[in-house]
Amino acid sequence: MAAPPPSESSPRQAVPSSKKTTLVLVRHGKTVWNQEERFQGQQDSALLPEGERGARLLGARVKSDRALANITAVYTSDLRRTRHTTEMVMLTSGLADAGVPLFTDARLREINFGALEGQQHSELNDEHKAFLAEWTFDSRAPGGGESRAGVALRMTAAIDDIVREHRGETILIVTHGASLSSWLHVALQIDVRPSNKHFTGMLEMLNTAVNVVTVQDKGDGSQMVRLKRLGDVSHQEKWSGHDLRNDGEQGTLPSARDLLTLRSLFIFALGFVAGRKMCRL
């Protein structure tokens, strides 16, 4: 199902609401190209068995985690890897059986990596290596690609529409690593300029990582965005023994503690402080 059309009222015309909208934003499961360390961008590759299992573990968490309860709608990027992840999450969590509506929105796509798409990190030429070494938030990927700033703008437009359509609800959004981290940095007003000596780099979002933010109108045309959870992959550990439908494979995935990095913790601290500020989506 395509995303519903935006409300007839524009953001400035909309009647302010004090209701908090909760957004559960997750990255897709692990793909073949993730394993091969290829730039995917807006190209596509299938989920690995590990990626499918990760999606089912995420679905089990959605079903069991009270903090993620009462999801009333699900949105996904139109790329295959997110749609496949979303379908498995909805089946395992019971959202599909409950009739929770699913919408597809192309604005939730991954960044367009241009000439980098399909290339393995190890096979990049000197020009592309130099680009990545100096990549800033405003730099466009070579060969007609996007900048992170441009991605954040289209993600903002999509999420702004979703919030207006579902005020006061809890919404699951399945998207991509670079797109999600770009939006979070803008929404939380994290200073990504090269001149900011405290900024160590963009957040690297792990597969099926859960991020939770709340959005609340302030009555002056702006919104308060608060970060509640960032890059959470604890379901890969806690639910690894869960009885999953269509899953005959047993075993334990890597510990979530082993997967978290000091960079993620540092950016979490930045995001928590920035999330207390008022910002415009």
Sequence and secondary structure as in RCSB ss.txt:
>XXXX:A:sequence
MAAPPPSESSPRQAVPSSKKTTLVLVRHGKTVWNQEERFQGQQDSALLPEGERGARLLGARVKSDRALANITAVY
TSDLRRTRHTTEMVMLTSGLADAGVPLFTDARLREINFGALEGQQHSELNDEHKAFLAEWTFDSRAPGGGESRAG
VALRMTAAIDDIVREHRGETILIVTHGASLSSWLHVALQIDVRPSNKHFTGMLEMLNTAVNVVTVQDKGDGSQMV
RLKRLGDVSHQEKWSGHDLRNDGEQGTLPSARDLLTLRSLFIFALGFVAGRKMCRL
>XXXX:A:secstr
 B     SS TTTS     EEEEEEEE   BHHHHTTB  TTS   B HHHHHHHHHHHHHHHH GGG  EEEEE
E SSHHHHHHHHHHHHHHTTTTTT  EEE GGG     GGGTT BGGG  HHHHHHHHT  TT   TTT   HHH
HHHHHHHHHHHHHHHTTTSEEEEEE HHHHHHHHHHHTT    TT TT        TT EEEEEEEE SSS EEE
EEEEEEE THHHHTTTS  TT         HHHH  HHHHHHHHHHHHHTTSEE  
